[in-house]
């Protein structure tokens, strides 16, 4: 089903879901940055996995560009932390 064939209520819910995932991604990245020194390696890995999963949710709901913009400067554990 293409976007044009999708009922307007479904398009609205998709838009709301995309916004929810983008806000969640922004929050998780902020938490990763703000609590980097306080978290043990397992906590950092947990946040990194949540960030990766939420990024994919953003992509799945049409927010790839916005999600990539939010991910600018994010470096997962093991890649420089």
C-alpha positions as CSV (number, residue, x, y, z in Angstrom):
1,X,0.0,0.0,0.0
2,X,1.5,3.3,-1.1
3,X,1.3,6.5,1.0
4,X,-1.4,7.9,-1.4
5,X,-3.5,4.7,-0.8
6,X,-3.1,4.8,2.9
7,X,-6.1,6.1,4.9
8,X,-5.5,9.6,6.3
9,X,-5.9,8.3,9.9
10,X,-3.1,5.8,9.3
11,X,-0.8,8.5,7.7
12,X,-1.4,10.6,10.8
13,X,-0.5,7.7,13.1
14,X,2.6,7.0,11.1
15,X,3.6,10.7,11.4
16,X,3.0,10.6,15.2
17,X,5.0,7.4,15.5
18,X,7.9,8.9,13.5
19,X,7.9,12.0,15.8
20,X,7.8,9.8,18.9
21,X,10.8,7.7,17.7
22,X,12.7,10.8,16.7
23,X,12.1,12.4,20.2
24,X,13.1,9.1,21.8
25,X,16.3,8.9,19.7
26,X,17.2,12.5,20.7
27,X,16.6,11.7,24.4
28,X,18.7,8.5,24.3
29,X,21.6,10.3,22.6
30,X,21.4,13.1,25.1
31,X,21.4,10.5,28.0
32,X,24.4,8.7,26.4
33,X,26.3,12.0,26.3
34,X,25.3,13.3,29.7
35,X,25.8,10.1,31.7
36,X,28.8,8.7,29.8
37,X,31.1,9.1,32.9
38,X,28.6,7.7,35.3
39,X,27.7,4.5,33.4
40,X,29.5,1.2,33.6
41,X,30.3,-0.6,30.2
42,X,27.1,-2.6,30.4
43,X,25.0,0.6,30.8
44,X,26.7,2.2,27.9
45,X,26.2,-0.9,25.8
46,X,22.5,-1.0,26.7
47,X,22.1,2.7,25.7
48,X,23.9,2.1,22.5
49,X,21.6,-0.8,21.6
50,X,18.6,1.3,22.4
51,X,19.9,4.1,20.2
52,X,20.6,1.7,17.3
53,X,17.1,0.1,17.6
54,X,15.4,3.5,17.8
55,X,17.4,4.7,14.9
56,X,16.0,1.8,12.8
57,X,12.5,2.6,14.0
58,X,13.0,6.2,12.7
59,X,14.1,4.9,9.4
60,X,11.2,2.4,9.2
61,X,8.7,5.2,9.8
62,X,10.2,7.6,7.2
63,X,12.5,9.7,9.5
64,X,15.8,8.6,8.1
65,X,17.2,12.1,7.3
66,X,16.1,13.5,10.7
67,X,17.6,10.5,12.5
68,X,20.9,10.7,10.6
69,X,21.0,14.4,11.6
70,X,20.5,13.5,15.2
71,X,23.2,10.8,15.0
72,X,25.8,13.3,13.9
73,X,28.7,13.1,16.4
74,X,27.3,10.0,18.1
75,X,30.1,7.3,18.6
76,X,29.0,3.9,19.9
77,X,31.0,2.2,22.5
78,X,34.0,0.3,21.1
79,X,34.3,2.9,18.3
80,X,36.2,5.5,20.3
81,X,34.8,5.7,23.8
